[in-house]
Amino acid sequence: MARLSLSVILAALSGLAAAAPAPLDKRAISASLLARFNLAEQYAAAAYCGTNNDSPGTEVSCSSGNCPLVDTASTNTTVEFEDTTVTDTTGFVAIDTTNSLIVVSFRGSRSIQNWIANVDFGTTATTICSGCPGHTGFWNSWREARSIVVPAVQAARAAHPSFQILVTGHSLGGAVADFAAADLRNSGYSNVVLYTFGAPRVGPAALSDYITAQGNNYRVTHLNDPVPRLPTLNMGYVHISPEYYISSANNVAVTANDINTYAGNSNLSGNAQWGLNVDVNAHLWYFNDISACE
């Protein structure tokens, strides 16, 4: 994955609003939730591997060795997509019979530097909820992939009605996953759980609070990863709540005690506390090297 341009990041973050922190809601997570995070993160990592984006009907695997939980599960992709939309939304839908999951995973940007330099921070109307505008680029990415993803989920749920639908993604993929999970829930799918890693904000409070209220959302951040601080608060963007903030260093194993939970759509207690202090490597390390396959 291309390295972020520090000057571009600082220019974008220089507009951060000086908002008052939300009430602190800090608590460590359980060992069982940590295990779920590890599995979801590895499915997000798998979306970076080209073999999971161009060969439907095969097992999900990571040639880089960074998704062992996925590698050892019994999986089969029902649809894989890459370069099939104007926005190049990339990922797969898979069935995991080991963990009783229907997995929808979206790849992050090929070049985060280009994404930050060229992203359109404007908003557009969405169909997620009435009066809920969202980030134009992220919404268009989901809107174009929807005709591929939804039929695959429909078929998978028909075949496995008791399976949970796990929607995940890293970085840009996390932003697309936000819209995908919300849309699937609105379409009547039950037991849809959203896990994002290093995802940016996707819209103003009307949209973010609506997705928060749907429940079953796990937004994971890491140290001073710059991406979750974009688009900035003073642009009118806020986050889905709660935030699960990893405080451990890069390149070390994450324990349950390393993750604290913070509530509020604009809390400044987790990742946002870093202000203009950024570390690109913090964006690339979520339980392991999440984009190693790229």
TAZI-V661823 format. One record per run of one state. SS is the DSSP state (@ for helix, = for strand, . for the rest). FROM is the first residue (numbers start at 0). LEN is the number of residues. If there is no record, write none. Layout:
BEGIN
[[SS & FROM & LEN] [SS & FROM & LEN]]
END
This chain:
BEGIN
[[. & 0 & 5] [@ & 5 & 8] [. & 13 & 14] [= & 27 & 1] [. & 28 & 2] [@ & 30 & 16] [. & 46 & 3] [@ & 49 & 3] [. & 52 & 15] [@ & 67 & 4] [. & 71 & 3] [= & 74 & 7] [. & 81 & 9] [= & 90 & 6] [. & 96 & 4] [= & 100 & 6] [. & 106 & 5] [@ & 111 & 7] [. & 118 & 4] [= & 122 & 3] [. & 125 & 7] [= & 132 & 3] [@ & 135 & 24] [. & 159 & 4] [= & 163 & 7] [. & 170 & 1] [@ & 171 & 15] [. & 186 & 5] [= & 191 & 6] [. & 197 & 5] [= & 202 & 1] [. & 203 & 1] [@ & 204 & 10] [. & 214 & 2] [= & 216 & 6] [. & 222 & 4] [@ & 226 & 3] [. & 229 & 3] [@ & 232 & 3] [. & 235 & 2] [= & 237 & 1] [. & 238 & 4] [= & 242 & 4] [. & 246 & 9] [@ & 255 & 3] [= & 258 & 4] [. & 262 & 8] [@ & 270 & 4] [. & 274 & 5] [@ & 279 & 5] [= & 284 & 1] [. & 285 & 3] [= & 288 & 1] [. & 289 & 5]]
END
